[in-house]
């Protein structure tokens, strides 16, 4: 260390969009002549397709792809953490993509879906703005090339990626395969350990998610880069009482609207993680009830492909439970548009699990349009809905007689039930407990709205002081540069 000048061993870390928001995760790490990215996710904050296209194109243009050696991920599977990686591979087909064990198959499905969406969005924009050319951020070939570059590493062991960089993955409990990353950077004989938490899981519902590996805390690091998605004080804390009440609410709604009324219940779900979780909960509720004849429809091509990928990579007891659930006689998996239309027009006494989760796209939007005009149908909305989504309008404007869906005014008469305890993100009190327990010099807070991060930092400092620790806490802005 003493024979190495500060210039020789200095690292510069720059945060990207997740310094001021919850999407577009990317942290740029520079040292010597190296450039490493921790994640490279898509931005999802625009109010229109054009907004998101421009925001993501701008983010991609700011990265010199030819200089990027590798992209290391906590969980690339969610679009906001890894969705723009194929756009960099399009420019540099030699980037190493580092991820955790058994995630490649799932990641490929998500990237292919994103490629098809960006291709479709560009076709829509080109038809709206005939004087401009909109090129997809990446295509199917770019996805296939990206998949070929993936390197999977086992969790819990230190892996040397090259002479300067080693990693150790630890499960975060967020979704299947999601991990925290301890990044060891060695310059000369000086080693610095960085902890990137990526998204952390909701430990309060861990027992409800047997297919998701349990959260494991990391005890120490030189510097911590921690998410604060639910860090704001106005995020109401989930208790066991609330969880039990939500589960009872879901069960009673299905019994009443499906069983008693012989009608329909729609539960919009995200294809990745949320659908298996909800499907497992419903299966546990009714699998032993011989009088339960309600059909549970999983209506989404992507969701059904992901269910197959899960079955391929799960192991041991988790796989046995998962395959048992998929073999349930009440489960009906719908793939084709024709079968989906038939179900909408003809089937009753059904629970529909359909994507997307916030009713911003996918077949769940068509199901909502079908159910909303009927007072004896019901929608169960779980989790956060962005302000520009149909889910947000349905949750917050229940007193309106009509709701606009894709330009059509639809009668707003269906029953709406909200549950909030199924979030996959670590809750505020658990974040405070975890971060204040890590032995570290400094914690950098990112992946959250600025006001919430400031509030969280104040409370975290008090937690740290109460434990007689001296950890510094810093709130990161967009484009913050950190020299270590």
C-alpha positions as CSV (number, residue, x, y, z in Angstrom):
1,X,0.0,0.0,0.0
2,X,2.8,2.5,0.9
3,X,4.5,1.9,-2.4
4,X,1.4,2.7,-4.4
5,X,0.5,6.3,-5.1
6,X,-3.0,7.6,-4.5
7,X,-3.4,8.2,-8.2
8,X,-2.4,4.6,-9.0
9,X,-5.0,3.1,-6.6
10,X,-7.8,5.6,-6.9
11,X,-11.3,4.5,-8.0
12,X,-13.9,6.8,-9.4
13,X,-17.5,5.7,-9.0
14,X,-20.3,7.5,-10.7
15,X,-24.0,6.9,-10.2
16,X,-26.5,7.1,-13.0
17,X,-30.3,7.4,-13.1
18,X,-30.9,5.4,-9.9
19,X,-29.2,8.2,-8.0
20,X,-32.5,10.1,-8.1
21,X,-35.1,7.5,-9.0
22,X,-36.0,3.8,-8.6
23,X,-35.4,2.8,-12.2
24,X,-32.4,2.8,-14.6
25,X,-30.0,1.1,-12.2
26,X,-26.4,1.7,-13.2
27,X,-23.2,2.5,-11.2
28,X,-20.0,3.1,-13.2
29,X,-16.7,2.1,-11.6
30,X,-13.4,3.4,-13.1
31,X,-9.9,2.5,-12.0
32,X,-6.6,2.2,-13.8
33,X,-7.8,1.8,-17.4
34,X,-10.8,-0.3,-16.4
35,X,-14.6,0.5,-16.7
36,X,-17.0,-1.8,-14.8
37,X,-20.7,-1.3,-14.7
38,X,-22.8,-2.6,-11.8
39,X,-26.1,-3.3,-13.6
40,X,-27.5,-1.4,-16.6
41,X,-31.2,-1.2,-16.3
42,X,-33.9,0.5,-18.3
43,X,-35.7,3.7,-17.3
44,X,-39.5,3.5,-16.8
45,X,-40.5,6.9,-15.6
46,X,-41.8,8.6,-18.8
47,X,-45.4,9.4,-19.2
48,X,-45.4,8.3,-22.8
49,X,-43.7,5.7,-25.0
50,X,-41.7,8.6,-26.6
51,X,-40.6,9.8,-23.1
52,X,-39.2,6.4,-22.2
53,X,-37.6,5.9,-25.6
54,X,-35.7,9.2,-25.3
55,X,-34.7,8.7,-21.7
56,X,-33.3,5.2,-22.4
57,X,-31.5,6.3,-25.6
58,X,-29.9,9.1,-23.7
59,X,-28.8,6.8,-20.9
60,X,-27.2,4.4,-23.4
61,X,-25.5,7.2,-25.3
62,X,-23.7,8.3,-22.1
63,X,-21.8,5.0,-21.8
64,X,-18.8,4.5,-24.0
65,X,-19.6,0.8,-24.7
66,X,-16.1,0.1,-26.2
67,X,-14.5,1.0,-22.9
68,X,-16.7,-1.3,-20.8
69,X,-14.9,-4.5,-19.6
70,X,-17.8,-6.1,-17.8
71,X,-21.2,-5.6,-16.4
72,X,-21.9,-7.2,-13.0
73,X,-25.4,-7.8,-11.8
74,X,-27.4,-8.3,-8.6
75,X,-30.5,-9.2,-10.6
76,X,-30.5,-8.4,-14.3
77,X,-33.9,-10.1,-14.7
78,X,-36.0,-7.0,-13.9
79,X,-35.9,-4.5,-16.7
80,X,-34.9,-1.6,-14.5
81,X,-31.7,-3.5,-13.5
82,X,-30.6,-5.2,-16.7
83,X,-32.9,-4.2,-19.5
84,X,-30.5,-2.1,-21.5
85,X,-27.5,-4.5,-21.5
86,X,-28.2,-5.8,-25.0
87,X,-28.0,-2.2,-26.3
88,X,-24.3,-2.0,-25.1
89,X,-23.5,-5.5,-26.5
90,X,-24.8,-4.2,-29.8
91,X,-21.9,-1.7,-29.7
92,X,-19.4,-3.9,-28.0
93,X,-19.8,-7.7,-28.4
94,X,-16.9,-8.4,-26.1
95,X,-18.4,-7.2,-22.8
96,X,-18.4,-9.8,-20.0
97,X,-21.8,-10.2,-18.3
98,X,-21.5,-11.5,-14.8
99,X,-24.5,-12.9,-13.0
100,X,-25.6,-15.5,-10.4
101,X,-26.3,-19.2,-10.7
102,X,-29.4,-20.5,-12.7
103,X,-30.5,-17.1,-14.0
104,X,-29.6,-17.2,-17.7
105,X,-32.8,-18.9,-18.9
106,X,-35.0,-16.5,-17.1
107,X,-32.9,-13.5,-18.2
108,X,-33.1,-14.6,-21.8
109,X,-36.9,-14.6,-21.7
110,X,-37.0,-11.1,-20.2
111,X,-34.5,-9.7,-22.7
112,X,-36.4,-11.2,-25.6
113,X,-39.7,-9.7,-24.3
114,X,-38.0,-6.3,-23.9
115,X,-36.6,-6.5,-27.5
116,X,-40.0,-7.2,-28.9
117,X,-41.4,-4.3,-26.9
118,X,-38.8,-1.8,-28.1
119,X,-39.3,-3.0,-31.7
120,X,-43.1,-2.6,-31.3
121,X,-42.7,0.8,-29.6
122,X,-40.5,2.1,-32.5
123,X,-43.1,0.9,-35.0
124,X,-45.8,2.9,-33.1
125,X,-43.6,6.0,-32.8
126,X,-42.7,5.8,-36.5
127,X,-46.4,5.7,-37.5
128,X,-47.1,8.7,-35.2
129,X,-44.2,10.8,-36.3
130,X,-43.7,10.1,-39.9
131,X,-40.9,12.7,-40.3
132,X,-38.6,10.9,-37.8
133,X,-36.9,7.6,-37.7
134,X,-37.1,5.5,-34.5
135,X,-34.7,2.6,-34.4
136,X,-35.1,-0.1,-31.7
137,X,-32.6,0.1,-28.9
138,X,-31.7,-3.5,-29.7
139,X,-33.1,-6.5,-31.5
140,X,-33.4,-10.3,-31.1
141,X,-29.9,-10.9,-32.5
142,X,-28.4,-8.6,-29.9
143,X,-30.2,-10.6,-27.2
144,X,-28.8,-13.9,-28.5
145,X,-25.3,-12.4,-28.5
146,X,-25.8,-11.0,-25.0
147,X,-26.9,-14.4,-23.7
148,X,-23.8,-16.0,-25.2
149,X,-21.7,-13.6,-23.1
150,X,-23.2,-14.5,-19.7
151,X,-21.0,-16.0,-17.0
152,X,-22.9,-17.6,-14.1
153,X,-21.2,-17.8,-10.7
154,X,-22.2,-19.8,-7.6
155,X,-23.5,-17.9,-4.6
156,X,-21.5,-17.8,-1.3
157,X,-18.0,-18.3,-2.8
158,X,-15.3,-15.7,-3.8
159,X,-14.6,-15.9,-7.5
160,X,-11.6,-14.2,-9.1
161,X,-12.8,-12.6,-12.4
162,X,-9.3,-11.4,-13.3
163,X,-6.2,-10.0,-11.6
164,X,-8.0,-6.9,-10.3
165,X,-11.6,-8.1,-9.6
166,X,-13.2,-10.7,-7.5
167,X,-16.8,-11.1,-6.4
168,X,-18.9,-12.9,-3.9
169,X,-22.7,-13.2,-4.3
170,X,-25.1,-13.4,-1.3
171,X,-28.8,-14.0,-1.7
172,X,-30.9,-10.8,-1.4
173,X,-34.3,-12.5,-1.0
174,X,-36.0,-10.2,-3.6
175,X,-36.8,-12.6,-6.4
176,X,-35.5,-16.0,-7.4
177,X,-31.8,-15.8,-8.0
178,X,-31.5,-12.2,-6.9
179,X,-28.2,-11.4,-5.1
180,X,-26.2,-8.8,-3.3
181,X,-22.7,-8.4,-4.7
182,X,-19.5,-8.0,-2.7
183,X,-17.0,-6.6,-5.2
184,X,-13.3,-6.9,-4.3
185,X,-11.1,-4.5,-6.3
186,X,-7.4,-5.0,-6.0
187,X,-4.9,-2.4,-7.2
188,X,-1.3,-3.3,-6.5
189,X,-1.5,-4.7,-3.0
190,X,-4.5,-2.6,-1.9
191,X,-7.9,-4.2,-1.9
192,X,-11.2,-2.4,-1.5
193,X,-14.5,-4.2,-0.8
194,X,-17.7,-2.6,-2.1
195,X,-21.1,-4.0,-1.3
196,X,-23.9,-3.4,-3.8
197,X,-27.2,-4.6,-2.3
198,X,-29.2,-4.3,-5.6
199,X,-32.9,-4.8,-4.6
200,X,-33.4,-6.4,-1.2
201,X,-36.3,-8.8,-0.5
202,X,-39.3,-8.3,1.8
203,X,-38.3,-10.6,4.7
204,X,-41.7,-10.4,6.3
205,X,-43.3,-12.6,3.6
206,X,-40.4,-14.9,3.1
207,X,-42.5,-17.9,4.3
208,X,-45.0,-17.2,1.5
209,X,-42.3,-17.5,-1.2
210,X,-40.8,-21.0,-1.0
211,X,-39.2,-20.6,-4.5
212,X,-37.2,-17.5,-3.5
213,X,-33.9,-18.0,-1.7
214,X,-33.8,-16.4,1.8
215,X,-32.2,-13.0,2.4
216,X,-28.7,-13.3,3.9
217,X,-27.1,-10.3,5.5
218,X,-23.6,-9.2,4.7
219,X,-21.7,-8.1,7.8
220,X,-18.9,-5.8,6.5
221,X,-17.5,-3.8,3.6
222,X,-15.4,-0.8,3.1
223,X,-18.3,1.0,1.3
224,X,-21.9,0.1,0.9
225,X,-24.2,1.1,-2.0
226,X,-27.7,0.4,-0.7
227,X,-31.2,0.6,-2.2
228,X,-33.9,2.6,-0.6
229,X,-37.0,1.9,-2.7
230,X,-39.2,1.9,0.4
231,X,-37.1,4.3,2.4
232,X,-39.6,7.2,2.7
233,X,-41.4,7.7,6.0
234,X,-44.8,7.6,4.4
235,X,-44.3,3.9,3.4
236,X,-46.6,2.2,5.8
237,X,-44.9,-0.7,7.5
238,X,-46.2,-4.2,6.9
239,X,-47.0,-6.3,10.0
240,X,-48.0,-9.9,10.4
241,X,-51.5,-8.7,11.2
242,X,-51.7,-6.9,7.8
243,X,-50.3,-9.9,6.0
244,X,-52.9,-12.3,7.6
245,X,-55.7,-9.8,6.8
246,X,-54.6,-9.5,3.2
247,X,-54.4,-13.3,2.8
248,X,-57.9,-13.7,4.3
249,X,-59.1,-10.9,2.0
250,X,-57.8,-12.7,-1.1
251,X,-59.4,-15.9,-0.1
252,X,-62.8,-14.5,0.8
253,X,-62.9,-12.5,-2.5
254,X,-62.3,-15.6,-4.5
255,X,-64.9,-17.6,-2.5
256,X,-67.5,-14.9,-2.9
257,X,-67.1,-13.7,-6.5
258,X,-66.0,-16.9,-8.1
259,X,-67.6,-19.6,-5.9
260,X,-70.9,-17.9,-4.8
261,X,-71.5,-15.5,-7.7
262,X,-69.9,-17.8,-10.3
263,X,-68.2,-14.7,-11.7
264,X,-64.7,-13.5,-12.4
265,X,-61.8,-12.1,-10.4
266,X,-58.8,-10.5,-12.1
267,X,-55.5,-10.3,-10.2
268,X,-52.9,-8.4,-12.4
269,X,-49.4,-9.8,-11.7
270,X,-45.9,-9.3,-12.9
271,X,-44.8,-12.2,-15.0
272,X,-41.5,-12.5,-13.1
273,X,-41.8,-13.6,-9.5
274,X,-45.2,-12.2,-8.6
275,X,-47.2,-14.7,-10.6
276,X,-45.5,-17.8,-9.0
277,X,-45.9,-16.2,-5.5
278,X,-49.7,-15.5,-6.0
279,X,-50.3,-18.8,-7.7
280,X,-48.6,-20.6,-4.7
281,X,-50.8,-18.6,-2.2
282,X,-54.0,-19.6,-4.0
283,X,-52.9,-23.2,-4.4
284,X,-52.2,-23.4,-0.6
285,X,-55.6,-21.9,0.1
286,X,-57.7,-24.2,-2.0
287,X,-55.7,-27.3,-3.0
288,X,-57.3,-29.5,-0.3
289,X,-60.8,-28.1,-0.8
290,X,-62.7,-30.7,-2.9
291,X,-65.6,-28.3,-3.4
292,X,-63.3,-25.7,-5.0
293,X,-64.1,-25.9,-8.7
294,X,-62.9,-22.4,-9.8
295,X,-60.5,-22.4,-12.7
296,X,-57.3,-20.4,-12.1
297,X,-56.1,-19.0,-15.5
298,X,-52.6,-17.9,-16.1
299,X,-53.1,-15.8,-19.2
300,X,-49.8,-14.6,-20.6
301,X,-47.3,-16.1,-23.0
302,X,-44.3,-14.6,-21.1
303,X,-45.6,-15.7,-17.7
304,X,-46.1,-19.3,-18.9
305,X,-42.6,-19.4,-20.4
306,X,-41.1,-18.2,-17.2
307,X,-43.0,-20.8,-15.2
308,X,-41.3,-23.4,-17.4
309,X,-37.9,-21.8,-16.8
310,X,-38.5,-21.8,-13.1
311,X,-39.3,-25.5,-13.2
312,X,-36.0,-26.2,-15.1
313,X,-33.7,-24.4,-12.6
314,X,-35.4,-25.1,-9.2
315,X,-33.9,-27.9,-7.1
316,X,-34.9,-30.2,-4.3
317,X,-38.0,-29.5,-2.2
318,X,-38.6,-26.2,-4.0
319,X,-38.9,-27.9,-7.4
320,X,-41.2,-30.6,-5.9
321,X,-43.5,-28.0,-4.6
322,X,-43.4,-25.9,-7.8
323,X,-44.1,-28.9,-10.1
324,X,-46.9,-30.0,-7.8
325,X,-48.5,-26.6,-8.1
326,X,-48.2,-26.6,-11.9
327,X,-49.9,-30.0,-12.0
328,X,-52.9,-28.7,-10.0
329,X,-56.2,-29.7,-11.7
330,X,-57.7,-26.2,-11.2
331,X,-54.8,-24.5,-13.1
332,X,-55.3,-23.6,-16.8
333,X,-52.4,-22.1,-18.7
334,X,-53.5,-19.8,-21.6
335,X,-51.0,-19.1,-24.3
336,X,-52.7,-18.1,-27.6
337,X,-54.7,-14.9,-28.2
338,X,-57.6,-17.1,-29.4
339,X,-57.7,-19.0,-26.2
340,X,-57.5,-15.7,-24.2
341,X,-60.5,-14.2,-26.2
342,X,-62.5,-17.4,-25.7
343,X,-61.9,-17.2,-21.9
344,X,-63.0,-13.6,-21.8
345,X,-66.2,-14.3,-23.8
346,X,-67.3,-17.6,-22.4
347,X,-65.7,-18.6,-19.0
348,X,-67.2,-17.8,-15.6
349,X,-66.2,-18.9,-12.1
350,X,-62.5,-18.0,-12.9
351,X,-59.6,-16.3,-11.2
352,X,-57.4,-14.7,-13.8
353,X,-53.7,-14.1,-13.2
354,X,-52.5,-12.0,-16.1
355,X,-49.6,-9.5,-16.8
356,X,-48.7,-6.7,-16.4
357,X,-48.9,-6.1,-12.8
358,X,-49.7,-2.3,-12.9
359,X,-52.2,-2.7,-15.8
360,X,-49.9,-0.7,-18.0
361,X,-49.7,-3.3,-20.8
362,X,-50.3,-6.9,-21.6
363,X,-53.5,-9.0,-21.5
364,X,-54.4,-7.8,-18.0
365,X,-55.5,-4.5,-19.6
366,X,-57.9,-6.3,-21.9
367,X,-59.2,-8.3,-18.9
368,X,-59.7,-5.1,-16.9
369,X,-61.7,-3.6,-19.8
370,X,-63.8,-6.7,-19.9
371,X,-64.5,-6.8,-16.1
372,X,-64.8,-3.2,-15.1
373,X,-68.4,-2.6,-16.4
374,X,-69.8,-5.5,-14.2
375,X,-70.6,-4.8,-10.6
376,X,-70.4,-8.5,-9.7
377,X,-66.8,-8.9,-11.0
378,X,-63.8,-7.9,-9.0
379,X,-60.2,-6.8,-9.4
380,X,-57.6,-7.5,-6.7
381,X,-54.7,-5.0,-7.0
382,X,-51.5,-5.8,-5.1
383,X,-48.5,-3.5,-4.7
384,X,-47.4,-0.2,-6.2
385,X,-48.9,1.2,-9.4
386,X,-47.1,4.0,-11.2
387,X,-49.0,7.3,-11.6
388,X,-49.3,7.0,-15.4
389,X,-50.8,3.4,-15.3
390,X,-54.3,2.1,-15.6
391,X,-53.8,0.4,-12.2
392,X,-53.2,3.8,-10.6
393,X,-56.4,5.2,-12.1
394,X,-58.5,2.2,-11.0
395,X,-57.1,2.4,-7.4
396,X,-57.5,6.1,-7.0
397,X,-60.5,7.1,-9.0
398,X,-63.1,4.5,-8.0
399,X,-65.7,7.3,-7.7
400,X,-65.6,8.0,-11.4
401,X,-68.4,6.6,-13.6
402,X,-66.0,5.7,-16.4
403,X,-62.3,5.1,-16.9
404,X,-60.4,5.6,-20.2
405,X,-58.7,2.5,-21.5
406,X,-56.7,2.9,-24.7
407,X,-58.9,5.8,-25.7
408,X,-62.2,4.1,-24.9
409,X,-64.5,5.2,-22.0
410,X,-65.3,2.0,-19.9
411,X,-68.0,1.9,-17.2
412,X,-66.3,1.7,-13.8
413,X,-68.6,-0.6,-11.8
414,X,-66.5,-3.6,-10.8
415,X,-65.5,-4.1,-7.2
416,X,-61.9,-3.1,-6.4
417,X,-59.9,-4.7,-3.6
418,X,-56.4,-3.6,-2.6
419,X,-53.8,-5.6,-0.8
420,X,-50.4,-4.2,0.0
421,X,-48.4,-6.9,1.9
422,X,-47.1,-8.8,-1.2
423,X,-44.4,-6.4,-2.2
424,X,-41.1,-8.0,-3.0
425,X,-39.1,-5.1,-1.6
426,X,-37.5,-4.9,1.9
427,X,-39.6,-2.7,4.2
428,X,-38.3,0.5,5.7
429,X,-37.8,-0.8,9.3
430,X,-35.9,-3.8,8.0
431,X,-33.7,-1.6,5.8
432,X,-32.8,0.5,8.8
433,X,-32.0,-2.5,10.9
434,X,-29.8,-4.1,8.2
435,X,-27.8,-1.0,7.1
436,X,-27.1,0.0,10.7
437,X,-25.7,-3.4,11.4
438,X,-23.1,-3.4,8.6
439,X,-19.5,-2.6,9.7
440,X,-18.5,-0.1,7.0
441,X,-16.9,3.3,6.6
442,X,-19.7,4.8,4.5
443,X,-23.1,4.0,3.1
444,X,-24.3,5.5,-0.1
445,X,-28.1,5.6,-0.5
446,X,-29.4,5.1,-4.0
447,X,-32.3,3.6,-6.0
448,X,-35.0,5.7,-4.4
449,X,-36.8,9.0,-4.7
450,X,-34.7,11.9,-3.4
451,X,-37.1,13.1,-0.7
452,X,-37.5,9.6,0.7
453,X,-33.7,9.0,0.7
454,X,-33.1,12.2,2.7
455,X,-35.7,11.1,5.3
456,X,-34.2,7.6,5.4
457,X,-30.7,9.0,5.8
458,X,-31.7,11.0,8.8
459,X,-33.3,8.0,10.5
460,X,-30.4,5.7,9.6
461,X,-27.9,8.1,11.1
462,X,-29.9,7.9,14.4
463,X,-29.9,4.1,14.2
464,X,-26.2,4.0,13.7
465,X,-25.5,6.5,16.6
466,X,-27.7,4.4,18.9
467,X,-25.5,1.4,18.2
468,X,-22.4,3.5,19.0
469,X,-21.1,3.1,15.4
470,X,-19.4,5.8,13.3
471,X,-20.6,5.0,9.8
472,X,-21.1,7.9,7.5
473,X,-24.3,8.1,5.4
474,X,-24.4,9.9,2.0
475,X,-27.4,10.6,-0.2
476,X,-26.5,10.1,-3.8
477,X,-27.7,12.4,-6.6
478,X,-27.9,11.6,-10.3
479,X,-24.4,11.8,-11.7
480,X,-22.7,11.8,-8.2
481,X,-19.0,11.1,-8.5
482,X,-17.2,9.4,-5.6
483,X,-13.4,9.1,-5.4
484,X,-12.1,6.3,-3.2
